[in-house]
Amino acid sequence: MDEIGQKLRDARIQKGYTIDDLQQITKIQKRYLIAIEEGNFDTLPGDFYVRAFIKQYADTVGLDGDALLTQFQQDIPEPQLQEYAAQSVENKTRATRAEEASPVNRLRRYLPQIAIAAIVVVAVIVIYVIMLVYQSGPKQTIPTDSESVAVSSKRSTSKTSKSSTSSKTSKTSAASSSSKTAEKSSKKSTKKSSKLDISVADANGATQAVTLKNLPKTGNKLTLGATGATAWISVIVNGSTTWQGSLTSGNSQEVTLPDNVTTFQVRSGNATATTIKLNGQSVDISKGTSIVRTITFTADATESEGSQE
């Protein structure tokens, strides 16, 4: 058994943890934990994971992860950042292609044509209704026995028609103004109540909870970044990793979340250097000291149903 693995194993036993307990706490697969204790680093998915997993293991069992990595630096392989950078580019390309092929984007392409067609249909209906109104109006019988009576009748009819038209125009204008005011008020109310609210709890060891209110059903995007140092980050949705990679300081990665998602996780190997934004809003994960951390986002079911209605 490797010396660093023996030291971690002794610390785990002293804490009273089994391998299964450690797997539940760190979310690292059992076979990787066993490989670390036995010094079989080649079993792990990559050199970067070796350092990240050893640090998380050490922090969980009460050891100083940074000091342990420094002490056994000659026994631990250095991370190969190029393989993660290539994987990051490939994942971003796949995400972009999937976004372009989504039904929502296809609908957006044809939205102008649909809007024009709808306007034309509405205009035709309005013209047809106006023609029906004028055609169904009362017809005045003009007497033929007196030219003066005919002239008087025509003048009377003209005045009545003008008065009726003016009254209709006034009523239509008032109704239109009232309808527009109500529509604006409704839009303001809906916009105010549907604003995304992000509540971040204090970190509990290697985990941290984030509650989301008024999370939209579609079009949600995560923007992940690193500042001051390199950070390995992964995004897990419904138990599956949708993106993972290593971001150097100053770089960012955008990840589109699936429609109707209610919970997802962001796992970071360097949480103090990681930045997260959801739909353009910053998520403050500074309320914690653990380097390796799993941040779980959960949508508030009550608020989500209310905003949908």
C-alpha positions as CSV (number, residue, x, y, z in Angstrom):
1,M,0.0,0.0,0.0
2,D,1.3,3.5,-0.9
3,E,2.5,5.7,2.0
4,I,0.0,8.5,1.2
5,G,-2.8,6.0,0.8
6,Q,-1.9,4.4,4.2
7,K,-2.0,7.8,5.8
8,L,-5.4,8.6,4.3
9,R,-6.7,5.1,5.3
10,D,-5.5,5.5,8.9
11,A,-7.2,8.9,9.1
12,R,-10.4,7.5,7.7
13,I,-10.5,4.6,10.2
14,Q,-9.7,7.0,13.1
15,K,-12.7,9.1,12.0
16,G,-14.9,5.9,12.0
17,Y,-15.7,6.2,8.3
18,T,-16.1,3.2,6.0
19,I,-15.4,3.4,2.2
20,D,-19.1,3.6,1.6
21,D,-19.5,6.4,4.1
22,L,-16.7,8.4,2.4
23,Q,-18.3,7.8,-1.0
24,Q,-21.6,9.2,0.3
25,I,-19.9,12.3,1.7
26,T,-17.4,13.2,-1.1
27,K,-19.5,11.8,-4.0
28,I,-16.3,10.2,-5.3
29,Q,-16.8,6.6,-6.6
30,K,-15.9,3.8,-4.3
31,R,-13.4,2.3,-6.7
32,Y,-11.5,5.6,-7.0
33,L,-11.3,5.8,-3.2
34,I,-9.9,2.3,-3.0
35,A,-7.4,3.1,-5.8
36,I,-6.2,6.2,-3.8
37,E,-5.6,4.2,-0.7
38,E,-3.7,1.5,-2.6
39,G,-1.7,4.1,-4.6
40,N,-3.1,2.9,-8.0
41,F,-3.4,6.4,-9.4
42,D,-3.5,5.1,-13.0
43,T,-7.1,3.8,-12.3
44,L,-8.3,7.4,-11.8
45,P,-9.8,9.2,-14.9
46,G,-6.9,11.7,-15.2
47,D,-3.9,13.3,-13.4
48,F,-6.0,16.4,-12.4
49,Y,-8.5,14.1,-10.7
50,V,-5.7,12.5,-8.7
51,R,-4.8,15.7,-6.9
52,A,-8.5,16.9,-6.6
53,F,-9.7,13.6,-5.2
54,I,-6.7,13.2,-2.7
55,K,-7.3,16.8,-1.4
56,Q,-11.1,16.2,-1.0
57,Y,-10.4,12.8,0.7
58,A,-7.9,14.5,3.1
59,D,-10.2,17.4,3.9
60,T,-13.1,15.1,4.7
61,V,-11.1,12.9,7.1
62,G,-9.6,15.9,9.0
63,L,-6.2,16.2,7.3
64,D,-4.7,19.3,5.7
65,G,-5.2,18.6,1.9
66,D,-2.7,21.2,0.7
67,A,0.0,20.2,3.2
68,L,-0.5,16.5,2.2
69,L,-0.2,17.3,-1.5
70,T,3.0,19.3,-0.8
71,Q,4.5,16.5,1.4
72,F,3.9,13.7,-1.2
73,Q,4.4,15.9,-4.3
74,Q,7.0,13.6,-5.8
75,D,4.5,10.6,-5.6
76,I,1.5,12.4,-7.2
77,P,1.4,13.0,-11.0
78,E,1.1,16.6,-12.2
79,P,-2.2,17.5,-13.9
80,Q,-2.3,17.7,-17.7
81,L,-4.4,20.7,-18.4
82,Q,-4.3,20.3,-22.2
83,E,-6.6,17.3,-22.2
84,Y,-9.2,19.2,-20.2
85,A,-8.9,22.3,-22.4
86,A,-9.6,20.1,-25.5
87,Q,-12.5,18.4,-23.8
88,S,-13.9,21.8,-22.8
89,V,-13.8,23.0,-26.4
90,E,-15.5,19.8,-27.6
91,N,-18.3,20.1,-25.0
92,K,-18.9,23.7,-25.8
93,T,-19.2,22.8,-29.5
94,R,-21.7,20.1,-28.8
95,A,-23.7,22.4,-26.5
96,T,-23.8,25.0,-29.3
97,R,-25.0,22.5,-31.9
98,A,-27.7,21.2,-29.5
99,E,-28.9,24.7,-28.8
100,E,-29.1,25.6,-32.5
101,A,-31.1,22.4,-33.2
102,S,-33.6,22.9,-30.4
103,P,-37.3,23.5,-31.3
104,V,-37.2,26.9,-29.5
105,N,-34.5,28.2,-31.8
106,R,-36.3,26.8,-34.9
107,L,-39.5,28.6,-33.8
108,R,-37.6,31.9,-33.4
109,R,-36.4,31.7,-37.0
110,Y,-40.0,31.7,-38.3
111,L,-41.4,34.1,-35.7
112,P,-41.3,37.2,-38.0
113,Q,-43.2,35.4,-40.7
114,I,-45.8,34.2,-38.2
115,A,-46.2,37.7,-36.8
116,I,-46.7,39.2,-40.3
117,A,-49.3,36.5,-41.2
118,A,-51.2,37.2,-37.9
119,I,-51.3,40.9,-38.6
120,V,-52.6,40.4,-42.1
121,V,-55.4,38.0,-40.8
122,V,-56.4,40.5,-38.1
123,A,-56.5,43.4,-40.6
124,V,-58.8,41.3,-43.0
125,I,-61.1,40.5,-40.1
126,V,-61.4,44.1,-39.0
127,I,-62.2,45.3,-42.6
128,Y,-64.8,42.6,-43.0
129,V,-66.5,43.5,-39.7
130,I,-66.6,47.2,-40.6
131,M,-68.1,46.4,-44.0
132,L,-70.8,44.3,-42.3
133,V,-71.6,47.1,-39.8
134,Y,-72.1,49.7,-42.6
135,Q,-74.1,47.4,-44.8
136,S,-76.5,46.3,-42.1
137,G,-77.4,50.0,-41.2
138,P,-81.0,51.3,-41.7
139,K,-81.9,52.4,-45.2
140,Q,-84.0,55.6,-45.5
141,T,-86.8,55.7,-48.1
142,I,-86.8,59.0,-49.9
143,P,-90.2,60.5,-50.9
144,T,-90.7,61.1,-54.6
145,D,-93.5,63.6,-54.4
146,S,-91.5,66.5,-53.2
147,E,-88.0,67.6,-54.1
148,S,-87.7,69.7,-50.9
149,V,-88.7,66.8,-48.6
150,A,-86.0,64.7,-50.3
151,V,-83.3,67.3,-49.7
152,S,-84.3,67.7,-46.1
153,S,-84.3,63.9,-45.6
154,K,-80.8,63.7,-47.1
155,R,-79.5,66.3,-44.7
156,S,-81.0,64.6,-41.7
157,T,-79.6,61.3,-42.7
158,S,-76.1,62.8,-43.2
159,K,-76.2,64.4,-39.7
160,T,-77.4,61.2,-38.1
161,S,-74.7,59.2,-39.8
162,K,-71.9,61.6,-38.7
163,S,-73.2,61.6,-35.1
164,S,-73.3,57.8,-35.1
165,T,-69.8,57.4,-36.6
166,S,-68.4,60.0,-34.1
167,S,-70.0,58.1,-31.2
168,K,-68.6,54.8,-32.3
169,T,-65.1,56.2,-32.8
170,S,-65.1,57.7,-29.3
171,K,-66.3,54.4,-27.7
172,T,-63.7,52.4,-29.7
173,S,-60.9,54.8,-28.7
174,A,-61.9,54.7,-25.0
175,A,-62.1,50.9,-25.1
176,S,-58.7,50.6,-26.8
177,S,-57.1,52.9,-24.3
178,S,-58.6,51.0,-21.4
179,S,-57.4,47.7,-22.9
180,K,-53.8,49.0,-23.4
181,T,-53.7,50.3,-19.8
182,A,-54.8,46.9,-18.4
183,E,-52.4,45.0,-20.6
184,K,-49.4,47.2,-19.5
185,S,-50.4,46.8,-15.9
186,S,-50.7,43.0,-16.3
187,K,-47.2,42.8,-18.0
188,K,-45.6,44.9,-15.2
189,S,-47.2,42.7,-12.5
190,T,-46.1,39.5,-14.3
191,K,-42.6,40.8,-14.9
192,K,-42.2,41.8,-11.2
193,S,-43.4,38.5,-9.8
194,S,-41.4,36.3,-12.2
195,K,-38.0,37.8,-11.4
196,L,-35.4,35.0,-10.6
197,D,-34.5,35.0,-6.8
198,I,-31.3,33.2,-5.8
199,S,-30.7,32.3,-2.1
200,V,-27.3,30.8,-1.1
201,A,-26.9,29.0,2.2
202,D,-23.6,28.7,4.1
203,A,-21.4,25.8,3.0
204,N,-21.6,22.7,5.2
205,G,-18.2,21.1,4.8
206,A,-17.8,20.1,1.2
207,T,-21.5,20.8,0.3
208,Q,-23.5,24.0,-0.2
209,A,-27.2,24.5,-1.0
210,V,-28.7,27.2,-3.3
211,T,-32.5,27.7,-3.5
212,L,-34.1,29.2,-6.7
213,K,-37.4,31.0,-6.8
214,N,-39.2,31.8,-10.1
215,L,-36.7,29.7,-12.2
216,P,-37.9,29.8,-15.8
217,K,-39.0,26.5,-17.4
218,T,-36.7,26.9,-20.4
219,G,-33.7,28.8,-21.6
220,N,-31.7,28.6,-18.3
221,K,-27.9,29.1,-18.7
222,L,-24.9,28.7,-16.4
223,T,-21.8,30.8,-16.9
224,L,-18.8,29.2,-15.1
225,G,-15.5,31.0,-14.6
226,A,-12.2,31.0,-12.7
227,T,-10.5,33.9,-11.1
228,G,-7.0,34.1,-9.5
229,A,-6.2,30.3,-10.2
230,T,-7.2,27.3,-12.3
231,A,-10.4,25.5,-11.3
232,W,-11.7,22.1,-12.3
233,I,-15.5,22.3,-12.6
234,S,-18.3,19.9,-13.6
235,V,-22.1,20.2,-14.1
236,I,-24.4,17.3,-13.1
237,V,-28.1,17.2,-14.1
238,N,-30.3,14.3,-13.0
239,G,-27.2,12.3,-12.0
240,S,-25.4,12.7,-15.3
241,T,-22.4,14.9,-16.1
242,T,-23.4,17.4,-18.8
243,W,-20.1,19.2,-18.8
244,Q,-16.8,19.1,-17.1
245,G,-13.4,20.7,-17.6
246,S,-10.6,22.8,-16.2
247,L,-10.8,26.6,-16.5
248,T,-7.8,28.8,-16.2
249,S,-8.0,32.2,-14.5
250,G,-10.0,34.8,-16.5
251,N,-11.7,32.1,-18.7
252,S,-15.4,31.2,-18.7
253,Q,-17.7,28.4,-20.0
254,E,-21.4,28.7,-20.7
255,V,-23.6,25.6,-20.1
256,T,-27.3,25.4,-21.3
257,L,-29.5,23.5,-18.8
258,P,-32.2,21.2,-20.0
259,D,-35.8,22.4,-20.2
260,N,-38.0,21.9,-17.0
261,V,-34.9,21.2,-14.8
262,T,-35.7,21.6,-11.1
263,T,-32.3,20.5,-9.6
264,F,-28.7,20.4,-10.7
265,Q,-25.2,20.4,-9.2
266,V,-22.0,22.3,-9.8
267,R,-18.9,20.5,-8.5
268,S,-15.6,22.5,-8.2
269,G,-12.1,21.3,-7.3
270,N,-11.2,24.9,-6.4
271,A,-14.3,26.6,-5.0
272,T,-12.5,29.7,-3.8
273,A,-11.4,30.5,-7.4
274,T,-14.8,29.5,-9.0
275,T,-17.4,32.0,-10.2
276,I,-21.0,31.0,-11.1
277,K,-23.8,33.0,-12.9
278,L,-27.3,31.7,-13.5
279,N,-29.2,33.6,-16.3
280,G,-26.7,36.5,-15.9
281,Q,-27.2,36.7,-12.1
282,S,-24.1,36.1,-9.9
283,V,-24.3,33.2,-7.4
284,D,-22.2,34.1,-4.3
285,I,-20.6,30.9,-3.0
286,S,-18.1,32.7,-0.8
287,K,-19.9,31.5,2.4
288,G,-17.6,28.6,2.9
289,T,-13.9,27.6,3.3
290,S,-13.8,24.1,1.7
291,I,-11.7,24.0,-1.5
292,V,-13.4,21.0,-3.1
293,R,-17.2,21.6,-2.9
294,T,-20.5,20.4,-4.4
295,I,-23.1,23.2,-4.8
296,T,-26.7,21.9,-5.2
297,F,-29.2,24.1,-6.9
298,T,-32.9,23.4,-6.2
299,A,-35.9,25.2,-7.6
300,D,-38.7,26.2,-5.2
301,A,-41.6,24.0,-6.3
302,T,-44.3,26.4,-4.9
303,E,-42.9,29.5,-6.5
304,S,-42.4,27.7,-9.8
305,E,-46.0,26.6,-10.0
306,G,-47.3,30.1,-9.0
307,S,-45.2,31.8,-11.7
308,Q,-46.4,29.3,-14.3
309,E,-50.1,30.2,-13.6
